């Protein structure tokens, strides 16, 4: 392996490890959060029902108190829910039994709470962060510890697989619990070292009533930053939520007493006008993607996320687009809600829109929440819609910038005059297992990308292998064979590089380049006094593509009868009607169609009946078998079939005098192989052909 190949191999391995190390936990985090969406909707719906009772004038303080208390109880369980859902998804990747892993991770959250001090309000807030992050190290540790033989209690499944899985996680579970306790002690030490409680208390004392813009900017910025890092901002900012709720309660009391709501900055203002569509005000982004994006994968995710966005739930967009850790979208993700907040404060202070005074949870439905929280003010609904439209245009330039940057990942191959386009959507959309399949597909795309980049610095060229008539022993045809040469002059054969082009869906591009080069070569040889047919291999992708066949027909019309096409038997398995039509069109411009490697693929004599084939090319494996009687009988049978159908015969892989002597006994056969010549450069072939004519 030369230095370039070694470097590329190491870089490919690094990419694979990086993808595996970063993408899998993010995917588990994303899918785990999606599983929590029904629970999030449930807890916020309870509070929203309480708001509806207020709006419609129903006085039911006991029911409202019970609804609020039930919602608060669900919020307290969020750290455990987070740990359960994320660990369940991550267990798939680490190939662990999910039920015991889920239960263990919920227990680990309880261990952390106890170690850090479960009665501390500020610690309860930090537990949300623990619930999100703990599975990302606890699950891998369980998997790695479980691999040690001394941790296994059962080695057979005599009592059933669930029993074995559960028993074999007992010792790893205890060991990892000890590690979790140590991490909790470390968090507790950091908590006291940096006076986190004082910091949280400072946030709690933020003056939303007298400094709406400044305090609103603090909440909005912190919420966006937390979400960008994959942390649920609303629950991480519980100390700031409480004064927002208090400001809303003051508004409600004032309005009920006949006055006007004094606090423009409150929790409902955030839900109605600042975070429309969720953190980052991403409803506008989802609509912008759906209307303006040309990326199929992004449009699909946007279309799926818009219904959730109408309830201010955007986890699918955050982790699927993605926005989390996407530096290209960080600036608009941060700026959009800040702009919304500033505009909302100005508009509410002018009195054009009623200041919200009824609680609208962050996940309450758009439009309806604006109408209810402002006591039925249609101006609030219109203003909310205007905010969404404004957000579309804030996100739009950044969206265009991201798509422009993605287009730069295309790799131009100068020697082929074609472009490889990286299809990122396949890494996200074409997944079966929620974690593992996407990881493998993404790794494959990264490897393909690296190979395509290496081909952009290599030279593609053709060599030509002569086809000799057994009757005249003169050159009667030639097969064009593609080669690639690297910067050091090393030549690779098709079997070494075509699989990468197949993965990249670019075999048809290879076909078109070869056809163009062969037509040009025909003109060159004709100018040198040589007029000889060239056989070109084309794939099923080209044969079933009408626009490609149109171009081929137009191109070879300038050299009628001098370009023939070889297709493999599997190419006939596609769209039969289209394949038949393509063969007929090639015949009209004088091209012959041969079946290449006949007898080795999806062999069926019905193909010879259903398609107008001109020649059979016998695979070299049948030539190698001529050393025994059975092989000779099979070979003779193939020749007999071709003769009965009036087809021409080309035998490839003839390398020895004995092989040629046997093949040459048959009538009107062409042979191709090293017995006469290897593949040659165009100028060398011209000389070889001239010598054969003089022989």
Secondary structure, 3 states (H helix, E strand, C coil): CCHHHHHHHHHHHHHHHHHHHHHHHHHHHHHHHHHCHHHHHHHHHHHHHHHHHHHCCCCCHHHHHHHHHHHHHHHHHHHHHHHHHHHHHHHHHCCCCHHHHHHHHHHHHHHHHHHHCCCCHHHHHHHHHHHHHHHHHHHHHHHHHHCCHHHCCCCCCCCCHHHHHHHCCHHHHHHHHHHHHHHHHHHHHHHHHCCHHHHHHHHHCCCCCCCHHHHHHHHHHHHHHHHHCCCCHHHHCHHHHHHHHHHHHHHHHHHHCCCCCCCCCCHHHHHHHHCCCCCCCCHHHHHHHHHHCCCHHHHHHHHHHHHHHCCCCCHHHHHHCCCCCCHHHHHHHHHHHHHHHHHHHHHHHHCCCCCCCCCCCCCCCCCHHHHHHCCCCHHHHHHHHHHHHHHHHHHHHHHHHHHHHHHCCCEEECCCCEEECCCCHHHHHCCCCCCHHHHHHHHHHHHHHHHHHHHCCCEEEEEEEEEEECCCCCEEEEEEEEEEECCCCCEECHHHHHHHHHHCCCHHHHHHHHHHHHHHHHHHHHHCCCCCCEEEECCHHHHCCHHHHHHHHHHHHHHCCCEEEEEEHHHHHCCHHHHHHHHHHHHHCCCCEEEEEECCCCCCHHHHHHCCCCEEEECHHHHHHHHCHHHHHHHHHHHHHHHHCCCEEEEECCCCHHHHHHHCCCCCEEEECCCCCCCECHHHHHHHHHHHHHC
